[in-house]
Structure formats: structure tokens, C-alpha cells
């Protein structure tokens, strides 16, 4: 890939593949496509201190997801975080919201920090901090829009918000704010580590992110589990229709 538009082309290919297979793996790339458009527009509108650097970061960031998806389709191993997200695509009881959170969990809590450190290794990571915060504000704003769209896919979704606030602190506290703080800490760690120390650090991060993914897929408490089941089976439309709904700009 040479530009952020190449990222969009790759995501369109994945979305088409998922549509052809009626696979729930298509929910996250539908969200991610709109996220990438928002970042591209932010670059064009001068929202970042260094637009060229941000475009490099976006491509490195996206490549991690593209590689994970390709590995999964080829039956090859990927990170534990992405493995948990992809496994959920085969579980009929997992809601669209959970699928999106699993993708966000893997891509932001693990991949974003790594991509940031690869874009600005060593002490240069500090030069990225303001633009890093800006890109996450864009992501956060888009996620709010997606949550509103999810209520159209699943009208009773408001009941889920209430359940999350009272039944499971881990999921209730899951937000882009929390995720981006984790990503920045990961970026700082990766930027200054090399060799075995870097490998151990990333292994621990991946393990923690995958453990959170398990809580997203299998939340504690019968009230929350029951609520999620009601939410899932209250969703309107086929997998294909849900992908198309999320993909709308």
C-alpha cells in the first residue's frame, strides 16, 4: 500500500468477501472502512500536525488487520486478540455490538500501539503524541455514531447500556478513552524495547487483550448474559443487511 486510499480498497475487498460468505467477520471492516475515511478526511482537512506521518501510521496500522484477516482465511495463526475476535464470527449468539467491540479491542488495544511505535521508534514517539490523541478523538466520535446506528439494527439496545453499567465493570468501562490510553502505553513500551524484551512485552499485552476479549464474548453474570442474548436475537436483518447498514457513511 502506498496511500490511505489503498487501505480503503483493501477493506472494500474484505467487506465483499464477507458479504459473499454472509460472515459476521464483515461487521468490523464495515466500521473500520468508515473510520479510515474519517482519518483520511482529517488529513485532508489539516487536523494533524504531520499529515504525511499520519498517513504512514494509518497504513502500518491497517496492515496489521489486513495481515490478521489474510492469516485467518488461510488457516494460519494470528495474535490471540485477533483469534478471539475471529472465533466469535462462528458463534451465532454473539451480537453485532460484541463483534465490533472485539475488533476494536484487538485493533486498538494491541495493534495501534505497535503501529505507532513502528512509525516513530525510540524517542521520536513523543513527537507523535498530539496526533495520536487527535486520531483517537476521530475514532471515538465515529464509534458514537456507530452505536446510534446499532440501535437501528437492534431497537432494544438501550437496555444493554443499562445492563453494562450495573452488571459488569470490565465491559462497562470499555471505551475508546480506555483503549487509547492502553494503546499509548503499548506504543511507549514498544518504541523503547528491542529483541527478546520486546517480544515478551508484546506477548503480555496480547494475552491481556485476549483475556478482555473473553470477557466481551462470555460476560459474567446471568443478568448481563441474558440481556445480551435478548439483544442478539432482537437484531433486525440478515448478516448481509447488517454489514451493509454498518458500511453506510
VOBA-1610 file (N, C-alpha, C; in pm, whole numbers, padded with zeros to 5 digits, always signed):
BEGIN
Unk+00084-00119+00000Unk+00000+00000+00000Unk+00088+00125+00000Unk+00043+00226-00075Unk+00120+00349-00088Unk+00044+00470-00034Unk-00089+00462-00025Unk-00169+00572+00026Unk-00282+00518+00111Unk-00348+00608+00181Unk-00461+00567+00264Unk-00578+00519+00177Unk-00583+00566+00054Unk-00687+00516-00036Unk-00666+00369-00070Unk-00540+00325-00068Unk-00513+00182-00089Unk-00569+00100+00027Unk-00563+00157+00147Unk-00622+00089+00263Unk-00772+00070+00240Unk-00837+00175+00192Unk-00982+00166+00167Unk-01013+00060+00061Unk-00930+00050-00040Unk-00951-00051-00144Unk-00940-00192-00085Unk-00840-00213+00000Unk-00822-00344+00064Unk-00941-00377+00154Unk-00990-00278+00227Unk-01104-00301+00314Unk-01229-00334+00234Unk-01245-00267+00120Unk-01360-00299+00033Unk-01354-00444-00013Unk-01234-00493-00042Unk-01218-00632-00083Unk-01259-00728+00028Unk-01219-00696+00151Unk-01255-00781+00264Unk-01405-00778+00288Unk-01464-00659+00282Unk-01608-00647+00301Unk-01683-00729+00196Unk-01636-00723+00072Unk-01700-00801-00035Unk-01688-00950-00008Unk-01571-00993+00040Unk-01551-01135+00072Unk-01647-01179+00182Unk-01661-01097+00284Unk-01751-01131+00394Unk-01897-01129+00350Unk-01933-01037+00263Unk-02069-01033+00211Unk-02099-01159+00131Unk-02002-01202+00051Unk-02021-01323-00030Unk-02041-01446+00057Unk-01977-01446+00172Unk-01985-01561+00262Unk-02091-01542+00371Unk-02157-01425+00371Unk-02252-01390+00478Unk-02187-01414+00615Unk-02065-01362+00629Unk-01986-01385+00750Unk-01991-01264+00843Unk-02008-01292+00972Unk-02006-01186+01072Unk-01870-01120+01083Unk-01767-01178+01022Unk-01636-01113+01018Unk-01643-00980+00942Unk-01753-00958+00871Unk-01767-00835+00793Unk-01812-00714+00873Unk-01857-00734+00997Unk-01905-00621+01075Unk-01791-00523+01106Unk-01679-00575+01154Unk-01570-00485+01192Unk-01512-00409+01073Unk-01480-00473+00959Unk-01426-00395+00847Unk-01523-00290+00794Unk-01655-00314+00811Unk-01752-00213+00771Unk-01735-00088+00858Unk-01716-00109+00989Unk-01686+00002+01079Unk-01551+00063+01046Unk-01452-00022+01024Unk-01315+00023+01002Unk-01304+00106+00874Unk-01382+00072+00774Unk-01380+00149+00650Unk-01420+00294+00678Unk-01529+00312+00751Unk-01574+00448+00781Unk-01475+00521+00872Unk-01411+00445+00961Unk-01308+00502+01046Unk-01192+00555+00962Unk-01151+00477+00862Unk-01040+00516+00776Unk-01075+00637+00690Unk-01198+00641+00642Unk-01245+00759+00567Unk-01236+00883+00655Unk-01275+00870+00782Unk-01271+00985+00874Unk-01128+01032+00896Unk-01034+00938+00908Unk-00894+00975+00926Unk-00841+01040+00799Unk-00874+00983+00683Unk-00832+01043+00557Unk-00882+01186+00544Unk-01009+01207+00577Unk-01064+01342+00570Unk-00996+01435+00669Unk-00960+01382+00786Unk-00887+01462+00885Unk-00752+01505+00832Unk-00684+01417+00759Unk-00556+01452+00698Unk-00576+01561+00593Unk-00675+01542+00507Unk-00701+01639+00401Unk-00742+01775+00457Unk-00809+01775+00573Unk-00856+01899+00633Unk-00754+01963+00727Unk-00635+01903+00735Unk-00528+01961+00817Unk-00548+01949+00966Unk-00616+01842+01011Unk-00639+01824+01154Unk-00514+01774+01227Unk-00418+01723+01154Unk-00299+01666+01217Unk-00178+01758+01198Unk-00085+01750+01291Unk+00038+01828+01281Unk+00120+01785+01159Unk+00122+01655+01133Unk+00200+01598+01023Unk+00113+01499+00948Unk+00049+01545+00842Unk-00042+01460+00767Unk+00025+01341+00702Unk+00146+01362+00650Unk+00218+01253+00584Unk+00253+01143+00684Unk+00296+01184+00801Unk+00328+01086+00906Unk+00203+01010+00948Unk+00091+01081+00958Unk-00033+01015+00997Unk-00077+00914+00892Unk-00055+00945+00764Unk-00091+00851+00659Unk-00005+00725+00669Unk+00125+00742+00701Unk+00212+00625+00721Unk+00161+00541+00837Unk+00126+00608+00947Unk+00074+00536+01063Unk-00053+00459+01027Unk-00141+00524+00954Unk-00267+00459+00917Unk-00242+00334+00835Unk-00146+00339+00743Unk-00117+00223+00659Unk-00054+00110+00740Unk+00039+00144+00831Unk+00101+00042+00915Unk-00003-00020+01008Unk-00088+00065+01062Unk-00197+00021+01150Unk-00291-00074+01075Unk-00334-00033+00958Unk-00427-00115+00879Unk-00364-00247+00837Unk-00234-00245+00808Unk-00169-00366+00760Unk-00177-00479+00862Unk-00176-00443+00990Unk-00185-00546+01094Unk-00320-00617+01087Unk-00427-00541+01064Unk-00558-00605+01049Unk-00564-00685+00920Unk-00516-00628+00811Unk-00520-00698+00682Unk-00442-00829+00689Unk-00327-00827+00755Unk-00247-00949+00770Unk-00319-01051+00857Unk-00383-01002+00964Unk-00455-01094+01053Unk-00571-01160+00978Unk-00644-01082+00900Unk-00756-01136+00825Unk-00707-01238+00722Unk-00601-01205+00650Unk-00547-01296+00549Unk-00499-01426+00614Unk-00436-01413+00730Unk-00388-01533+00800Unk-00505-01622+00841Unk-00609-01560+00891Unk-00726-01637+00933Unk-00789-01710+00815Unk-00802-01642+00703Unk-00864-01702+00585Unk-00778-01815+00530Unk-00645-01808+00554Unk-00554-01911+00505Unk-00533-02022+00607Unk-00600-02011+00722Unk-00586-02113+00825Unk-00454-02106+00898Unk-00394-01987+00901Unk-00266-01968+00968Unk-00287-01894+01100Unk-00191-01907+01193Unk-00209-01843+01326Unk-00197-01691+01318Unk-00262-01626+01411Unk-00251-01481+01425Unk-00240-01451+01575Unk-00248-01326+01613Unk-00239-01292+01755Unk-00359-01350+01829Unk-00342-01368+01959Unk-00452-01423+02039Unk-00571-01327+02038Unk-00542-01197+02036Unk-00650-01099+02036Unk-00736-01111+01911Unk-00671-01121+01794Unk-00748-01134+01670Unk-00811-01272+01660Unk-00745-01372+01713Unk-00803-01506+01710Unk-00936-01508+01786Unk-00940-01440+01899Unk-01064-01433+01977Unk-01173-01360+01899Unk-01136-01252+01831Unk-01234-01176+01754Unk-01287-01257+01637Unk-01199-01327+01567Unk-01241-01405+01452Unk-01322-01527+01494Unk-01286-01588+01605Unk-01362-01705+01653Unk-01507-01669+01679Unk-01531-01548+01722Unk-01668-01507+01754Unk-01758-01506+01632Unk-01698-01496+01514Unk-01778-01494+01391Unk-01854-01624+01371Unk-01807-01731+01434Unk-01873-01861+01421Unk-01976-01885+01529Unk-01991-01789+01621Unk-02084-01805+01733Unk-02212-01727+01705Unk-02320-01798+01683Unk-02445-01733+01643Unk-02502-01644+01753Unk-02462-01670+01879Unk-02522-01595+01989Unk-02453-01461+02015Unk-02345-01432+01944Unk-02270-01307+01964Unk-02339-01193+01888Unk-02365-01083+01956Unk-02433-00969+01895Unk-02339-00888+01807Unk-02397-00804+01723Unk-02316-00715+01639Unk-02230-00624+01726Unk-02287-00571+01834Unk-02210-00484+01923Unk-02088-00556+01977Unk-02106-00680+02021Unk-01992-00756+02072Unk-01887-00779+01965Unk-01931-00809+01843Unk-01835-00827+01733Unk-01752-00700+01712Unk-01816-00585+01714Unk-01743-00459+01694Unk-01646-00433+01809Unk-01691-00457+01932Unk-01603-00436+02046Unk-01483-00530+02043Unk-01504-00653+01998Unk-01393-00748+01988Unk-01291-00701+01885Unk-01339-00648+01772Unk-01247-00596+01672Unk-01173-00473+01722Unk-01245-00382+01787Unk-01182-00262+01842Unk-01081-00301+01948Unk-01115-00397+02030Unk-01025-00444+02135Unk-00892-00491+02077Unk-00898-00574+01974Unk-00774-00626+01914Unk-00698-00518+01840Unk-00770-00435+01765Unk-00702-00342+01676Unk-00648-00218+01748Unk-00719-00170+01849Unk-00670-00052+01920Unk-00585-00091+02040Unk-00633-00181+02124Unk-00558-00216+02244Unk-00427-00287+02214Unk-00416-00353+02100Unk-00291-00420+02063Unk-00224-00354+01943Unk-00293-00348+01830Unk-00230-00308+01705Unk-00190-00161+01699Unk-00271-00072+01755Unk-00244+00071+01738Unk-00114+00111+01805Unk-00088+00061+01924Unk+00036+00095+01992Unk+00158+00046+01916Unk+00148-00075+01861Unk+00259-00131+01783Unk+00282-00047+01658Unk+00174-00012+01589Unk+00187+00069+01467Unk+00247+00205+01497Unk+00208+00265+01608Unk+00262+00396+01645Unk+00412+00387+01670Unk+00455+00282+01741Unk+00598+00266+01770Unk+00678+00236+01645Unk+00620+00165+01551Unk+00690+00137+01425Unk+00699+00263+01339Unk+00600+00349+01350Unk+00603+00475+01276Unk+00705+00571+01335Unk+00713+00575+01468Unk+00805+00667+01537Unk+00880+00591+01647Unk+00983+00517+01611Unk+01056+00439+01711Unk+01142+00526+01803Unk+01174+00471+01918Unk+01261+00543+02011Unk+01199+00672+02061Unk+01285+00769+02087Unk+01240+00895+02144Unk+01148+00973+02052Unk+01149+00941+01923Unk+01061+01014+01830Unk+00914+00985+01855Unk+00884+00883+01939Unk+00745+00852+01970Unk+00676+00971+02034Unk+00752+01052+02110Unk+00691+01166+02177Unk+00641+01271+02078Unk+00704+01277+01960Unk+00659+01372+01858Unk+00520+01338+01805Unk+00481+01213+01825Unk+00354+01163+01770Unk+00236+01185+01864Unk+00263+01218+01990Unk+00157+01211+02090Unk+00036+01298+02057Unk+00055+01420+02011Unk-00060+01506+01984Unk-00145+01450+01869Unk-00080+01407+01762Unk-00155+01349+01650Unk-00218+01216+01690Unk-00151+01143+01779Unk-00206+01017+01830Unk-00338+01044+01902Unk-00339+01148+01985Unk-00461+01185+02055Unk-00569+01230+01958Unk-00529+01301+01854Unk-00626+01351+01756Unk-00693+01236+01681Unk-00614+01137+01638Unk-00672+01026+01564Unk-00769+00948+01652Unk-00741+00941+01780Unk-00831+00868+01867Unk-00958+00945+01898Unk-00951+01078+01896Unk-01073+01157+01908Unk-01163+01131+01787Unk-01104+01125+01668Unk-01180+01095+01546Unk-01244+00957+01557Unk-01167+00859+01603Unk-01219+00723+01619Unk-01333+00721+01721Unk-01314+00792+01831Unk-01415+00795+01936Unk-01545+00855+01885Unk-01535+00965+01812Unk-01655+01028+01758Unk-01728+00935+01662Unk-01654+00863+01581Unk-01716+00771+01486Unk-01784+00656+01559Unk-01722+00609+01665Unk-01780+00498+01741Unk-01915+00538+01799Unk-01927+00662+01844Unk-02056+00710+01895Unk-02163+00703+01785Unk-02125+00739+01664Unk-02219+00733+01552Unk-02261+00588+01525Unk-02163+00498+01534Unk-02193+00357+01509Unk-02287+00302+01616Unk-02268+00343+01740Unk-02358+00297+01846Unk-02501+00341+01818Unk-02517+00462+01765Unk-02651+00507+01728Unk-02708+00421+01616Unk-02624+00386+01520Unk-02670+00302+01410Unk-02705+00162+01458Unk-02633+00115+01558Unk-02663-00017+01612Unk-02802-00023+01672Unk-02848+00089+01728Unk-02982+00091+01785Unk-03088+00074+01676Unk-03051+00105+01551Unk-03144+00082+01441Unk-03145-00067+01402Unk-03027-00130+01411Unk-03021-00274+01386Unk-03091-00350+01497Unk-03074-00300+01619Unk-03132-00368+01735Unk-03203-00264+01823Unk-03332-00244+01805Unk-03407-00141+01879Unk-03394-00148+02032Unk-03387-00269+02093Unk-03378-00273+02240Unk-03237-00245+02294Unk-03148-00193+02212Unk-03008-00179+02254Unk-02993-00091+02377Unk-03086-00001+02398Unk-03078+00085+02517Unk-03077+00005+02645Unk-03146-00110+02646Unk-03146-00194+02766Unk-03006-00249+02794Unk-02928-00271+02688Unk-02792-00322+02707Unk-02706-00219+02778Unk-02721-00092+02741Unk-02641+00012+02806Unk-02665+00012+02957Unk-02790-00002+02998Unk-02821-00004+03140Unk-02759-00126+03207Unk-02764-00241+03138Unk-02708-00363+03196Unk-02558-00353+03211Unk-02491-00292+03112Unk-02346-00281+03117Unk-02302-00193+03233Unk-02381-00094+03268Unk-02342-00002+03374Unk-02353-00066+03511Unk-02434-00170+03524Unk-02461-00224+03657Unk-02410-00366+03678Unk-02386-00439+03569Unk-02361-00581+03586Unk-02215-00622+03566Unk-02137-00548+03489Unk-02002-00593+03460Unk-01911-00474+03437Unk-01828-00446+03537Unk-01745-00327+03531Unk-01649-00330+03414Unk-01594-00448+03382Unk-01497-00456+03273Unk-01554-00410+03141Unk-01676-00455+03108Unk-01736-00414+02983Unk-01790-00272+02993Unk-01843-00235+03107Unk-01896-00100+03123Unk-01786+00003+03102Unk-01666-00029+03147Unk-01555+00065+03137Unk-01488+00062+03001Unk-01530-00031+02915Unk-01469-00037+02782Unk-01515+00082+02700Unk-01420+00165+02663Unk-01450+00283+02581Unk-01325+00314+02501Unk-01341+00396+02402Unk-01224+00436+02324Unk-01124+00510+02411Unk-01172+00584+02511Unk-01080+00654+02600Unk-00989+00556+02670Unk-01047+00448+02725Unk-00967+00346+02793Unk-00873+00278+02692Unk-00927+00245+02576Unk-00848+00174+02475Unk-00730+00257+02429Unk-00750+00386+02406Unk-00639+00466+02353Unk-00532+00488+02458Unk-00570+00492+02587Unk-00468+00501+02691Unk-00382+00374+02691Unk-00448+00260+02677Unk-00375+00135+02668Unk-00284+00134+02547Unk-00335+00182+02434Unk-00256+00184+02311Unk-00134+00273+02325Unk-00148+00388+02390Unk-00034+00478+02406Unk+00072+00417+02496Unk+00031+00351+02602Unk+00126+00283+02690Unk+00199+00172+02613Unk+00124+00101+02531Unk+00186-00001+02447Unk+00288+00062+02353Unk+00251+00174+02292Unk+00342+00243+02199Unk+00471+00283+02268Unk+00461+00336+02390Unk+00581+00377+02463Unk+00670+00257+02495Unk+00606+00146+02533Unk+00685+00028+02564Unk+00755-00028+02442Unk+00682-00042+02332Unk+00738-00100+02210Unk+00846-00009+02151Unk+00827+00122+02159Unk+00921+00217+02097Unk+01061+00206+02157Unk+01069+00169+02285Unk+01199+00169+02353Unk+01252+00029+02381Unk+01183-00074+02331Unk+01229-00211+02355Unk+01276-00276+02226Unk+01365-00371+02240Unk+01414-00446+02125Unk+01428-00593+02162Unk+01436-00676+02059Unk+01468-00817+02077Unk+01372-00891+02167Unk+01430-00975+02257Unk+01352-01061+02344Unk+01262-00982+02437Unk+01314-00870+02489Unk+01234-00788+02581Unk+01108-00737+02511Unk+01122-00697+02385Unk+01006-00650+02308Unk+00908-00765+02286Unk+00960-00883+02255Unk+00873-00999+02231Unk+00793-01035+02356Unk+00859-01035+02473Unk+00790-01067+02597Unk+00683-00962+02629Unk+00717-00837+02606Unk+00623-00729+02632Unk+00498-00744+02547Unk+00516-00769+02418Unk+00402-00783+02328Unk+00322-00909+02360Unk+00389-01014+02403Unk+00318-01136+02441Unk+00225-01107+02558Unk+00274-01031+02657Unk+00193-00999+02773Unk+00074-00911+02735Unk+00098-00813+02647Unk-00010-00726+02602Unk-00116-00808+02529Unk-00073-00892+02438Unk-00165-00976+02362Unk-00246-01066+02454Unk-00181-01121+02555Unk-00251-01208+02649Unk-00358-01130+02724Unk-00323-01008+02770Unk-00421-00927+02842Unk-00538-00887+02755Unk-00510-00850+02630Unk-00616-00810+02538Unk-00706-00929+02507Unk-00648-01046+02492Unk-00729-01165+02463Unk-00814-01205+02584Unk-00763-01182+02704Unk-00842-01210+02823Unk-00964-01117+02829Unk-00944-00991+02792Unk-01057-00900+02788Unk-01156-00941+02679Unk-01102-00992+02567Unk-01190-01041+02460Unk-01279-01153+02513Unk-01225-01237+02599Unk-01306-01346+02654Unk-01420-01290+02739Unk-01394-01181+02809Unk-01500-01119+02889Unk-01606-01056+02799Unk-01563-01006+02683Unk-01659-00950+02589Unk-01747-01059+02529Unk-01687-01173+02499Unk-01763-01284+02440Unk-01845-01360+02543Unk-01789-01372+02665Unk-01855-01450+02769Unk-01862-01369+02898Unk-01947-01267+02901Unk-01954-01179+03019Unk-02003-01253+03142Unk-01961-01202+03257Unk-02002-01261+03384Unk-02140-01210+03423Unk-02210-01292+03496Unk-02340-01251+03549Unk-02454-01294+03459Unk-02550-01364+03517Unk-02658-01418+03434Unk-02748-01308+03379Unk-02759-01196+03450Unk-02843-01087+03401Unk-02786-01031+03272Unk-02655-01004+03272Unk-02593-00949+03152Unk-02594-01049+03039Unk-02565-01176+03068Unk-02568-01278+02964Unk-02708-01290+02903Unk-02808-01286+02989Unk-02945-01296+02939Unk-02982-01174+02856Unk-02938-01056+02901Unk-02967-00934+02828Unk-02902-00936+02691Unk-02777-00981+02685Unk-02706-00989+02558Unk-02774-01087+02463Unk-02826-01195+02518Unk-02896-01292+02432Unk-03023-01229+02374Unk-03095-01154+02457Unk-03215-01087+02408Unk-03177-00985+02301Unk-03070-00910+02326Unk-03022-00811+02228Unk-02989-00879+02097Unk-02914-00989+02106Unk-02870-01058+01983Unk-02990-01104+01901Unk-03087-01164+01964Unk-03197-01221+01888Unk-03311-01120+01864Unk-03284-00994+01902Unk-03374-00886+01865Unk-03322-00808+01745Unk-03203-00846+01697Unk-03145-00776+01582Unk-03228-00798+01456Unk-03236-00695+01378Unk-03315-00699+01256Unk-03227-00722+01135Unk-03271-00806+01041Unk-03200-00824+00915Unk-03102-00940+00916Unk-03056-00974+00797Unk-02957-01079+00779Unk-02817-01026+00806Unk-02721-01116+00809Unk-02581-01074+00825Unk-02542-00977+00714Unk-02582-01009+00593Unk-02551-00923+00478Unk-02610-00784+00497Unk-02734-00778+00541Unk-02800-00648+00560Unk-02736-00568+00673Unk-02691-00638+00776Unk-02624-00569+00887Unk-02490-00511+00842Unk-02415-00587+00764Unk-02288-00537+00711Unk-02313-00411+00629Unk-02410-00416+00542Unk-02441-00301+00456Unk-02486-00181+00539Unk-02560-00207+00645Unk-02607-00097+00730Unk-02489-00030+00801Unk-02396-00109+00850Unk-02278-00053+00918Unk-02186+00019+00820Unk-02185-00028+00697Unk-02096+00029+00595Unk-02143+00166+00546Unk-02269+00198+00563Unk-02323+00325+00516Unk-02249+00440+00582Unk-02218+00543+00501Unk-02148+00659+00554Unk-02248+00754+00619
//
